[in-house]
Amino acid sequence: MTPRERLKQTLLDLLAIPSPSGFTDEVTRYIASLLSDIGVAYDITRRGTLRAHIPGAAANCGPAQAVVCHADTIGAMVREILPSGRIRVAPIGHWSSRFAEGARVSVFSEVRAYRGTLLPCVAWGQSRDAGVETVPIGWDHIELRIDEMVTSAAAVRARGIEIGDFIALDTQAETLDNGFIVGRSLDNKAGVAAVLECIRDLIVEEVRPPRDLYFLFTVTETVGTGAGSALLPAVSELVTIDFAAEAWAEHCPFEHLTVASADAAGPYDYHLTQHIADLARDRDIPFEKRLLPAHHSDAAAALAAGHDVRTAVLAYAGDASHSLERTHVRSLENLQQLLRAYVTAQPTFCDDRSLTSIKDFSHQIDSDSLPPREREVPDPGEVLKKLQ
Amino acid sequence: MTPAALEIDDAFLKRVLLDMLAIPSPTGFTDELVHYVCEALRAIDVPFELSRRGTVRAMLAASGPGSSRVIANHLDTIGASVASIRSNGRLGLQPVGTWSSRFAEGGRVTVFSRDRVLRGQVLPLLASGHAFNEAVDQLPVGWDKVEVRINWPTSSAAQTRDLGVREGDFVAFDSDPEWDPSGFITARHLDNKAGAAAVLAALKAMRDVGAKPCANLSVLFTITEEVGTGAGASLGADVAEFLGIDIGPVAPGQNAAETGVTLCAQDTSGPFDRRLTRRLRQLCRDAQIPHQTDVFRYYYSDANSAIVAGHDVQHALICFGTDATHGYERTHVDSLLSVARLLTVYARSPLLQHDPC
């Protein structure tokens, strides 16, 4: 298998495993098994966050680096069983019901899994006067039709389906010869696949990163709490790998990466972000610096949990996030390349201690770079005095 | 017995406030202000430590061991960053922190790009009455309705990119401070540089007379309050009390004032610790510091980030009342001196749960 084929295969495997936030045990097991095959040591937290560890080559060059990506996806949950035998659902993660319409799903009851389709509550296109074109978009207007002979709530319950059962969406993944990869839940399984293949390459080629290196695979990013608990105090830099919907501007083709300078939780670390941008620039890896104002990431969760780490987000190109997603294999390969560069380069600050001295503390403004301002407006009283 | 308030060096307070207002420090771009504060602490001989990303913790030791208290104030301010480079060569903005673009209009700014520092001004998209007549009045308010006109010859996105400007570059607003003989101070970014100046002045007052705090005291100068995570990482386990110093909105329907200390009983995150708030009010009464209490409905501060990060502390918030917060801010030096005086009293009074000093 070529590296590209292996990347695609890992991604397709991940996409086959249902993993809405809160229902991620199987995807954790898959990643753990792949890490074992590669030969990387890892820990698993109580709730299933994986922490893989590659020891650094130099014993004394500063604290550790971490790369984090989330393996959970959006999904849904049974919220109400209707007298008709249809089911109302609540979203898991933040996404529009518009993109749920028509999705094929699996419902995981305590008894077994069932198949079904999410439909607008008025779903008969042939009787237009029923309101197909006027029913609003919203989770209140979506019903789950399970593929069972049921016409009553009792019949649904008799099959073991209950409020709170998890619903996973089929990804309907498709990879094309021209490099496009289409499917649901590419956010962030494409990122997980790229990170896993990056780890594989490091191990196969026996590359030792300069510092202790951790790869975190989190399971609750989509609901906002991913990296809170799994960070070690030794970690000074945390780079989040995620899916970023492209602004389809001319300068953002499909293979580009995004180095995010800020998201909904504010700016990322200035110095780490510059460091990553410099690494990309030096290697001619195409990227854009961008703001992701509607984006939430594991980095923000780490800061909210009280970790004093530098954070950055490195994202691969995507379209239509949390919807009918699409990415491009070249973007994922560029991600692997830049990630490889990041983990094998010296860190942003070699001696980045949790407590520093003001002498060693960084600067952001070179005082010589400030343009002189000629705004020497005289005091009005002084000017008038000369006239009076 | 409540200790008397110490005398505050108002010339020092004024100087450090004006210095700090001159230093750009939108959240995420606070390194230089951190350098300034550390130098100011060194000059008044207060020991401090500095976290990796730049949170400053000044420390005043009490006579003995025991639980400690934290006084927290933030150095970062609102600002913006470059969200887009428009086809006319001007810059679209994304706010840093939560504030209305209405108050950005007309603001003079410095754009920090990788290769060059540029000056400019924020304008509404329709910025000339001669050209657009009444359409100017119809243009809605919003961050997508303003742009930065940079003072550099450019009329295309490509030219602006050639100057080195990129998405994500920080944009700092001029503070434009004016110190009126009446005692009013008008400026952007009084939130929270005025608070930081009051805190530094209080520390200097204690140093000047050799006053010791009653419990071990950490004074935090945090750097990410405007985005909600300032004090999360910086508390030790032995912290019993957490007092925030921040801006208090003066507006119709609010009880905050531009004079005296404004105690905040509750903000968006919920009520502050009632016992500590009551204690602070009692300290104000005993030390004859004018004060009022208010409730802020649309407001977060670092006290909240400490609680969210899981610290079990009794917390309270005291404010300098300011008109038009996150806009064209104005406060009065009396409120800053009152806050500083209260800090000198609070630091020298016993913890809620401990014996008198």
Interface residues (C-beta under 8 A of the other chain):
Chain A: S236 V259 A260 S261 A262 A265 G266 P267 Y268 D269 Y270 T273 Q274 E288 K289 R290 L291 P293 A300 L303 A304 A305 G306 H307 D308 V309 R310 D352 R353 S354 L355 T356 S357 I358 F361 S362 H363 Q364 I365 S369 L370 P371 R373
Chain B: P24 P26 T27 G28 F29 T30 D31 E32 V34 H35 C38 E39 R42 E49 L50 S51 R52 R53 G54 T55 S81 V82 A83 Q94 V96 G97 T110 F112 R114 R116 V117 L118 R119 R166 E167 G168 D169 F170 T224 E226 V227 G228 T229 G232 A233 S234 S305 V308 A309 G310 H311
